[in-house]
Amino acid sequence: MDNRELIEERNRLLRESARQISRTKVAKRAAEIDRANAFPSDMRELFFQQGYFSLLFPEEYGGFDGSISALCIVAEEIAYSCASSALMLVAHWVALMPLMIAGAQEQKDYFYSRVSRDGALGAFCLTEPEAGSDASALKTTAVRKGDYYVVNGRKTFVTNGGPADIYTVFVTTDPSLGKKGISVIMIEKGTKGMYIGKPEEKLGMRGSDTTDLILEDAIVPAENLIGGEGKGWEIAMMTLNLSRPSVGALALGIAQGALDYALEYSTQRVQFGQKLADFQGVQF
Ligand SMILES: Cc1cc2nc3c(=O)[nH]c(=O)nc-3n(C[C@H](O)[C@H](O)[C@H](O)COP(=O)(O)OP(=O)(O)OC[C@H]3O[C@@H](n4cnc5c(N)ncnc54)[C@H](O)[C@@H]3O)c2cc1C
C-alpha cells in the first residue's frame, strides 16, 4: 500500500466509524438538542472520547494525524444527524488552526495537550459588532505591558462561546497599521477581565452556543501571542481558507440527511391511494 492508499484507507475507516456514531448516538439526541436550545455537553464528551478533538494533531500529541479531508469526513457524517453538534467540532478546529499554522513549539505543546489530555474546547473570535464581513475593521486592542498584554474589546457571534476553554482572539496591537497591525492571541477561560455574554437566541443551530466575548483589561501572557505581532490578518485568512472545506462538508451532511429523511417519508406516506414517491412530480 502506498502512502496515498494508506490515507484513503484510514479515511474510509474514519468515515465508517463516524457514520456509526452519528446514526446511533448523535441521531438519538438531535431533536432534543434543538428543542432544548442548549449546548450538548454529552456530545462534547462523546467527540472528545472518539478523538475528534485531536483529529488533526500529530500522533505524538495523541492525534489521528488527520488531514482537512479527515475533518470534512467527520463534519459531514455528524451533520447528517445533528448540525449543531457538527458545528461545535468545526468551530473547535477553526480555533486551533492559527496555532497549527503559526504556533511555536512550546505553544503547540501546551495547547495541544490541553485539548488532547483535558478535552479543552476551542472558540474562534474574529467578528465584532462593527466588524463582520469587514473583519479587518476590528477594534479589540492588545497593549503590551512587560510580559503580558492588556486586552480590551468585544467579540460577537462566538461559536462555543460559553463552553469553550481556549479562545483564539484577533486583536490589533497597532491600530495605525490597519491589517498589518492585527495579531492573534490565545486566551484561556478564567483569565482575569474576560466575560462571556448571554447566548444568542437563534432560529437554527440551536444547540450551538453563540455568545459575545467581552474583554475588559484582560491580562494575557505575552507568550500566548501566535506568530508575532502583525501576523494576525495573514493567519486569519489562512485559517479561513483551511476551514472552508469543513464548513462545506457540514452543509453537505445536512443536505444528505434531509434528502434521506424526505426519501424515506415519501416511501411511507400515502395520499390519493399511493405512496408520495410514486407520484411523477415527486420523482423529478
Ligand atoms: C451562527 C453564527 C455563528 C458564527 N460563529 C462565528 C465564530 O465562531 N467566530 C467568528 O469570528 N464569527 C462567527 N460568526 C460571524 C460571521 O462570521 C459573521 O456573521 C459574518 O462574517 C458576516 O458578518 P455580519 O453578520 O456582521 O454581516 P455584515 O457584514 O453586516 O453583512 C450583512 C450582509 O451584507 C452583505 N455584504 C457585506 N459586505 C458586502 C460587500 N462588500 N458586497 C456585497 N455584500 C456585502 C453580506 O453578504 C450580508 O448578506 C458567526 C455568525 C453566525 C450567524
The ligand as an SDF file (V2000), in Angstrom:
LIG
                    3D

 53 58  0  0  0  0  0  0  0  0999 V2000
  -24.4870   31.2120   13.8700 C   0  0  0  0  0  0  0  0  0  0  0  0
  -23.2600   32.0320   13.6600 C   0  0  0  0  0  0  0  0  0  0  0  0
  -22.0460   31.5910   14.1600 C   0  0  0  0  0  0  0  0  0  0  0  0
  -20.9000   32.3670   13.9840 C   0  0  0  0  0  0  0  0  0  0  0  0
  -19.7170   31.9380   14.5300 N   0  0  0  0  0  0  0  0  0  0  0  0
  -18.6300   32.7450   14.4790 C   0  0  0  0  0  0  0  0  0  0  0  0
  -17.4270   32.3870   15.1540 C   0  0  0  0  0  0  0  0  0  0  0  0
  -17.3170   31.3160   15.7520 O   0  0  0  0  0  0  0  0  0  0  0  0
  -16.3990   33.2590   15.1230 N   0  0  0  0  0  0  0  0  0  0  0  0
  -16.4560   34.4630   14.4590 C   0  0  0  0  0  0  0  0  0  0  0  0
  -15.4820   35.1980   14.4660 O   0  0  0  0  0  0  0  0  0  0  0  0
  -17.5880   34.8200   13.7930 N   0  0  0  0  0  0  0  0  0  0  0  0
  -18.6640   33.9980   13.7960 C   0  0  0  0  0  0  0  0  0  0  0  0
  -19.8220   34.3630   13.1420 N   0  0  0  0  0  0  0  0  0  0  0  0
  -19.8630   35.6410   12.4770 C   0  0  0  0  0  0  0  0  0  0  0  0
  -19.8750   35.5390   10.9810 C   0  0  0  0  0  0  0  0  0  0  0  0
  -18.6050   35.2110   10.5170 O   0  0  0  0  0  0  0  0  0  0  0  0
  -20.3770   36.8900   10.5010 C   0  0  0  0  0  0  0  0  0  0  0  0
  -21.7630   36.8720   10.7270 O   0  0  0  0  0  0  0  0  0  0  0  0
  -20.0430   37.1510    9.0870 C   0  0  0  0  0  0  0  0  0  0  0  0
  -18.6840   37.4720    8.9930 O   0  0  0  0  0  0  0  0  0  0  0  0
  -20.8950   38.2880    8.4860 C   0  0  0  0  0  0  0  0  0  0  0  0
  -20.8480   39.4130    9.2960 O   0  0  0  0  0  0  0  0  0  0  0  0
  -22.1950   40.1780    9.7370 P   0  0  0  0  0  0  0  0  0  0  0  0
  -23.1340   39.1790   10.3210 O   0  0  0  0  0  0  0  0  0  0  0  0
  -21.7870   41.3320   10.5770 O   0  0  0  0  0  0  0  0  0  0  0  0
  -22.8380   40.6680    8.3960 O   0  0  0  0  0  0  0  0  0  0  0  0
  -22.4910   42.0200    7.5050 P   0  0  0  0  0  0  0  0  0  0  0  0
  -21.0290   42.0800    7.3470 O   0  0  0  0  0  0  0  0  0  0  0  0
  -23.1410   43.1540    8.2460 O   0  0  0  0  0  0  0  0  0  0  0  0
  -23.2110   41.6830    6.2160 O   0  0  0  0  0  0  0  0  0  0  0  0
  -24.6360   41.7970    6.0520 C   0  0  0  0  0  0  0  0  0  0  0  0
  -24.9730   41.4410    4.6200 C   0  0  0  0  0  0  0  0  0  0  0  0
  -24.3090   42.3350    3.7170 O   0  0  0  0  0  0  0  0  0  0  0  0
  -23.5580   41.6050    2.7550 C   0  0  0  0  0  0  0  0  0  0  0  0
  -22.3070   42.2960    2.4410 N   0  0  0  0  0  0  0  0  0  0  0  0
  -21.3600   42.7230    3.3110 C   0  0  0  0  0  0  0  0  0  0  0  0
  -20.3380   43.2640    2.6450 N   0  0  0  0  0  0  0  0  0  0  0  0
  -20.6320   43.1680    1.3270 C   0  0  0  0  0  0  0  0  0  0  0  0
  -19.9460   43.5240    0.1240 C   0  0  0  0  0  0  0  0  0  0  0  0
  -18.7400   44.0870    0.1440 N   0  0  0  0  0  0  0  0  0  0  0  0
  -20.5480   43.2700   -1.0540 N   0  0  0  0  0  0  0  0  0  0  0  0
  -21.7680   42.6850   -1.0990 C   0  0  0  0  0  0  0  0  0  0  0  0
  -22.4660   42.3080    0.0050 N   0  0  0  0  0  0  0  0  0  0  0  0
  -21.8960   42.5480    1.1970 C   0  0  0  0  0  0  0  0  0  0  0  0
  -23.2620   40.2570    3.4190 C   0  0  0  0  0  0  0  0  0  0  0  0
  -23.0390   39.2140    2.4710 O   0  0  0  0  0  0  0  0  0  0  0  0
  -24.5360   40.0220    4.2240 C   0  0  0  0  0  0  0  0  0  0  0  0
  -25.5350   39.4330    3.4190 O   0  0  0  0  0  0  0  0  0  0  0  0
  -20.9740   33.5930   13.2770 C   0  0  0  0  0  0  0  0  0  0  0  0
  -22.1980   34.0220   12.7570 C   0  0  0  0  0  0  0  0  0  0  0  0
  -23.3230   33.2630   12.9450 C   0  0  0  0  0  0  0  0  0  0  0  0
  -24.6210   33.7650   12.3950 C   0  0  0  0  0  0  0  0  0  0  0  0
  1  2  1  0
  2  3  1  0
  2 52  2  0
  3  4  2  0
  4  5  1  0
  4 50  1  0
  5  6  2  0
  6  7  1  0
  6 13  1  0
  7  8  2  0
  7  9  1  0
  9 10  1  0
 10 11  2  0
 10 12  1  0
 12 13  2  0
 13 14  1  0
 14 15  1  0
 14 50  1  0
 15 16  1  0
 16 17  1  0
 16 18  1  0
 18 19  1  0
 18 20  1  0
 20 21  1  0
 20 22  1  0
 22 23  1  0
 23 24  1  0
 24 25  2  0
 24 26  1  0
 24 27  1  0
 27 28  1  0
 28 29  2  0
 28 30  1  0
 28 31  1  0
 31 32  1  0
 32 33  1  0
 33 34  1  0
 33 48  1  0
 34 35  1  0
 35 36  1  0
 35 46  1  0
 36 37  1  0
 36 45  1  0
 37 38  2  0
 38 39  1  0
 39 40  1  0
 39 45  2  0
 40 41  1  0
 40 42  2  0
 42 43  1  0
 43 44  2  0
 44 45  1  0
 46 47  1  0
 46 48  1  0
 48 49  1  0
 50 51  2  0
 51 52  1  0
 52 53  1  0
M  END
$$$$
